Amino acid sequence: MPRKKKCVAMLLAGGQGSRLGVLTHQTAKPAIPFGGKYRIIDFPLSNCANSGIDVVGVLTQWQPLELNAYIGSGSPWDLDLSSGGVYVLPPYMKAGAGEWYSGTANAIYQNLAFIEQFNPDYVLILSGDHIYKMDYADMLAHHIQKEAAVTIAVRQVPWEECSRFGIMNTDTQGNIIEFEEKPANPKSNNASMGVYVFTWPKLRERLIADERDPNSNNDFGKNIIPTMLDDGERLTAYNFNGYWKDVGTIESLWDANMDLLQTPVPIDLHDRSWRIYARNIGMPPHYISPTGEVSGSLVTEGCLIHGSVRGSVLSAGVVVEEGAQVIDSVIMPSARIAKGAKVIRSIIAEEAVIEADCEVGEETGDITLIGNGTVVKAGDKVPAGQQVSREGSEV
Amino acid sequence: MKRDIVGLIYTGERIDQLRDLTRIRSVAALPVLGRYRMIDFMLSSMIHSEIHNIGIIMQKNYHSLMDHLGSGREWDLHGKRNGMTILPPYMSTDNVGVYEGLLDALRSNIGFLRRSKERYIAVTDSHFLYSVPYEKMLAHHIDQGADLTLLYTKERGVRRNGAGRYLEIDDEGTVRQMECDPSIPRYENTYMACFLVRRELLIDMVDRAVSAGYHHFTRELITNILRDKTYKISGFECPGSVWMMDSVESYFKANMDFLSAENRARIFDMDKPVWTKLRDEMPTHYKEGADVSNSLIADGCIIEGKVENAILFRGVQVKPGASVKNCIVMQDGIIQRNVELAYCILDKQVTVRENTRMMGPSGYPLVVPKGLTI
């Protein structure tokens, strides 16, 4: 019988992430490589580890193989523990029924029994598509101090972007008095970060009621939060001022990678006091040859650079051959850019091959995307905004 | 599949010619190739040969080695049934605490030899950098009907006048003679301080050698076996390349050899990773103005200056206007603005202040000890 925990984290990692196009055909969004060495899920998992939260349930559904293998025993995040750790929670068959996770709230509902094993006082709900460093312990302290039923992490976003977010309107005490999903005329610019702390008995009760409601979408943002607000529960906002980026689209994934190249850097991954941990791949240091040129870029283990790399983020085992140019791009693990090829403003996914003299992407326009394992044939041109996968191309 | 071999790594005495590099650490803990320590290569050879029980005999200065190995998790040696056994020195009637040679070390750790269950044991010292398939060495040992099989190489780079062990091997592959520290070696086969033997037989050999008052495995025990022909000793040629770390010069040259793709391919195999302790560093950041050529660079560096023919370990910073040529800079070195370095080996956590110039002679690189600020 597991021991009682004050707080258990549940990480929603089951969505397809269809806005990431061909990147998520074979891979769950949280398993997508980021920043040269990481996967998106390293950020919430490392935040949990650094915040002292040692039970993390990861709810998976879409293409979980790579994600499951990546999480493994949880040792990279010190989450391989006797009294807790990381648990991968796919949907499963139950007596009489068994169904897919139909929404974020339903996913938690289907794992009530998992959470109850730990008899927690609080449950932290996280999602697997944001890049940020956050002390959840501080948010939990805020929640306890405010005696709230729910605390929602919010951050100020530019007014013109409010229509993309759930906006929280608060009173002077920081209590949430109104919630607007993607408002056209926002009253405030406090956007929900999709990070919630619930007092567990309150959430439990809500999840059971929500499940009985045939008209509900079983979603936190659409159903659980608005109903609690309507019923007069105390909802409080927790202001977060650090770097936070949703990487749910090709454009924002590329942007967030580029942010790592800025000076001063908006999210410091060198910071020893808040390490972001990742699974180790065991490759030797990278090599820059006499013909190689690298500037304004991140390069990691196992890379071989014989060509020119500018303003780019390269993951492990990437090969850039002589005469190839990589400019303002994100190159994922073990991709190869062959002789004379030019890659600009693009994302090249894992193990893709850009053959000799190709031109991928353009200086202006949308980001170009080459999917996992895709081979772009010698001499081909792939224009701005095009997505190419093993199955073919789409715009 | 598990191989019927237990591994034993002797982490070695200090080698005086390595000067300050081994003043604070054993040879096995010597940092090499940007992110490794020597022992990582010994462990990798064993692990990739399916040897999953490995004893590590510690000598003096073993703190950095203990710190490096931790629970053995990075090498998957933290299991219950198998794994890594650290054998630190201790004082007792059987253990002399300070080992004069490998034989002393084996005698003091005879308990580990007795407790192990595997039929064979592979023992290696740690100043050679190599990769050997022990399963092939074992097959050869059995084919030859040998009692003891010694690993050797014909590589000329590891021959030294006045030092080393050299083997005369006949056409059948049997070792006939061993030269110890000859002023000019006569035989072309250099013994790599690694052997394979039936475990029970080794226990027996150690017991007898100790009662005869020997301390040295090769100079006394093997030489006597060869003279008296008590056992059949066979040679197994290491199939890959071999480097030896026995002086600052050979250490420097060995590291620099890995700037060549052919040499890297000789040791690094995508399917057989060399594991090491993790630091969870972010990728290396090349800022605008970085100018790097022919260099091997680990994670966590921040490079704003010029780096040529160099090996940078994890977390090294090269500030604008600085130039680092033909150098090895170990972990967390900081090269301030307008510094000029050539033919230097900076040990860990060395800071070189602004506008400093430091040039070693090409054949005899300068060594800056750990933690110094110059």
Contacts between the chains, C-beta under 8 A, distances in Angstrom:
chain1	res1	chain2	res2	distance
A	35	B	282	7.2
A	35	B	283	7.2
A	36	B	282	7.3
A	36	B	283	3.7
A	37	B	282	6.3
A	37	B	283	5.4
A	37	B	299	7.1
A	75	B	73	6.6
A	261	B	285	7.8
A	263	B	287	7.1
A	269	B	282	3.9
A	270	B	281	7.8
A	270	B	282	5.9
A	270	B	300	7.1
A	270	B	302	7.7
A	275	B	280	5.1
A	276	B	280	7.5
A	276	B	282	7.6
A	277	B	280	5.2
A	278	B	280	7.0
A	280	B	74	7.2
A	280	B	275	7.8
A	280	B	278	5.3
A	281	B	273	7.5
A	282	B	273	3.1
A	282	B	274	6.7
A	282	B	275	5.4
A	282	B	276	7.9
A	283	B	268	8.0
A	283	B	273	6.9
A	284	B	33	6.8
A	284	B	34	7.0
A	284	B	35	7.3
A	284	B	264	6.7
A	284	B	268	5.1
A	284	B	274	7.2
A	284	B	296	7.5
A	285	B	33	7.1
A	285	B	34	3.6
A	285	B	35	5.6
A	285	B	296	4.8
A	285	B	297	5.5
A	285	B	298	4.1
A	285	B	299	7.6
A	285	B	311	7.7
A	285	B	312	7.8
A	286	B	284	7.3
A	286	B	296	7.5
A	286	B	297	5.7
A	286	B	298	8.0
A	287	B	259	7.5
A	287	B	261	7.7
A	287	B	264	7.4
A	287	B	295	7.3
A	287	B	296	5.4
A	287	B	297	7.6
A	288	B	292	4.6
A	288	B	293	6.4
A	288	B	294	7.2
A	288	B	295	5.5
A	288	B	297	6.7
A	289	B	293	7.4
A	289	B	294	6.2
A	290	B	293	5.0
A	290	B	294	4.8
A	292	B	292	7.3
A	292	B	293	6.8
A	293	B	291	7.9
A	294	B	286	4.4
A	294	B	290	6.3
A	294	B	292	6.0
A	295	B	286	5.5
A	295	B	287	7.2
A	295	B	288	5.4
A	295	B	289	6.9
A	295	B	290	5.2
A	296	B	286	6.7
A	296	B	287	6.5
A	296	B	288	5.0
A	297	B	285	7.8
A	297	B	286	5.0
A	298	B	282	7.4
A	298	B	283	4.1
A	298	B	284	6.9
A	298	B	285	5.7
A	298	B	286	7.6
A	299	B	283	5.9
A	299	B	284	5.5
A	299	B	286	6.5
A	299	B	297	7.6
A	300	B	283	3.7
A	300	B	284	6.9
A	300	B	299	5.7
A	301	B	35	7.9
A	301	B	298	7.4
A	301	B	299	6.0
A	304	B	261	7.9
A	309	B	286	7.9
A	313	B	283	7.5
A	314	B	283	7.4
